[in-house]
Amino acid sequence: MSQRVYLVIMDETEESRLALRFASRRAVRTGGVVHIVAIVPQQTFSAFAAVQATIEDEARSRAEVLVTAAAGSLVSEGGAMPVVSVREGEHVKVVRDYLTEHPEVSALVLGAAAEGNPGPLVSHFAVAHPGQLPCPLMIVPGSMHDEDIDRLS
């Protein structure tokens, strides 16, 4: 039997923290593993190459710190060391490319915002283009509390 793989797209939002919590709890309970991807958005072009390089380096450093902290949190709570990746590009394309490169992914786990628009990835994969993923999509409502996630996962 193959190991279940839960993919979480990590950023600095509460929604991604909830998605990671849910995915990590599911992975522990199912003997699975979590893949964490942080996406560095493509930077707008700057006429000054040195300024552009500094902006890109700072964005990548923030993303690396974010996924490293998330991985450490997951391991400290009893989970296996996650697979961590930092990618640059447009969010939807990065997710699609990652899923193509990693057919072992069992589910894409996203968090929806507690209010208003659920977020660009949830809107894209669940509303605008449903049914086009190679794996199930799990959406964690942003209104859930940690205790609810722990109980349900």
N, C-alpha and C positions, 0 to 999 in steps of 0.2 A: 504494500500500500504506500502511495506517495505522500509526502508531507504536505500539509496545507500551507499555502503561502498567502499572506494578507499584505496587500500593497497600500501604504498610506503616503499621501502627499503632504509633506510637513512645511508649514510656514509659521508665522508668528501669531496666528489667529487662535482663538478659543476653540473654533470648530475643528481645527486640525489636532489640537490637543485631545479633544474628546474622541476623535476618530482613532488616534493612536492608542488611547486607553482601551477602547472597545477592541481594536485589533489585537493588542497585546494580551488582553484577557482571553480572547478567543484562541489565540495561538497557544497559550499556556494550557488551556482546557482541552485542546484538540491535538496537542503534540506538534503544533505547527511553528512557523517562523514568520517574522514580520520583515518586510522590505520597506525601508523609509527612503523616499526621494524628496530632496529639497530642490526647488527650481529657482535658478537665478534668472530673473527676467532679462531679456535682451535689452541692452542699454541703448538709448537714443544716441545717434552719432554726434560726437563732439569734434570740432575742427582742430582741437588741440589734442594730439595723440597721447601725451603724458597725462592729461586730465582724464581722458577716456580710460586709459589703463588703470589709473587710480580708482576710478568709480567702479570698474569691473572687479578689481581686486577686493575692494571693500564689500561689494555685494556677495562675492564668492565666500569671503571670510565670515560674513554674517550667516550665510547658509550653512557653512561647515560647523560653526559653533552651535547653531540650532539643532542640526541632526546629531551631533556628538552628544549634546545634552539630552536629547530625546532617547538616544541609544543607551546612555548611562542610566537614565530613569527606568527604562524597560528592564535592563539587566538587574538593577537593584531591587526590582519588584518580583524577581523570580523567573523572569523570562529568559529565553536564549538570546545570545547576541544577535541583533538584527543585521540584515544586509543593508548597508548605507550607501547612498549615491547622491552626488550633487551634480545636477545637469543644468545647462544653460539653454534657454530658448523659450518659445511660446508654450504656455502650460498644457493646452490640449495636445499639441504635437508631441511634447515630451512624454506625456502619459501614454499616448498611443504607441510611440516608439518603444518605450520601456516594456509595455505589454507584449509587443511583437518580439522583442529580444528575450523576454522571460515568459515563455508559454506555461511555465510551472505555476504562475500566479493563479490562485484559486478565487480571489475576490479583491476588487478595488473597494477600499473603505474610505468614504469621504464624510466629512461633517457638514451639516447644513447650518446656516446662520439661524440664531434664535428668532430673529425678526427680519422682515423685509425680504429682499432677494436672497435665495438660499446660498448664493455664491456662484462664481463663474463655472467651476468644474461640475458642480451638481446640476446647474442649469443646462450645461452642454450635454452631459452624459445621460441625465435622467429626463430632461424635457425636450431639448432640441434634437437630440440624436439617440433616442432610447433604442435599445436592442442592437447596437453596433459594437458592443464590447465583446471580447473573447472570453469574458468571465462575468460572474454575477457582480452587481453593484450593490454595496451595502451603504446606506445613508444613516448616519447617526444624527438625530435631531439636536440642534443646538440648545434646546430648552432642557435637555436631560442633565441630571446631576450625576456626579461620580458614583454615588450609591446606586442609582438606577442602572447605570452602565454595568457596574459590578454584578448586580442581580441578574441582568438580562444576558450578559455575555457568557 
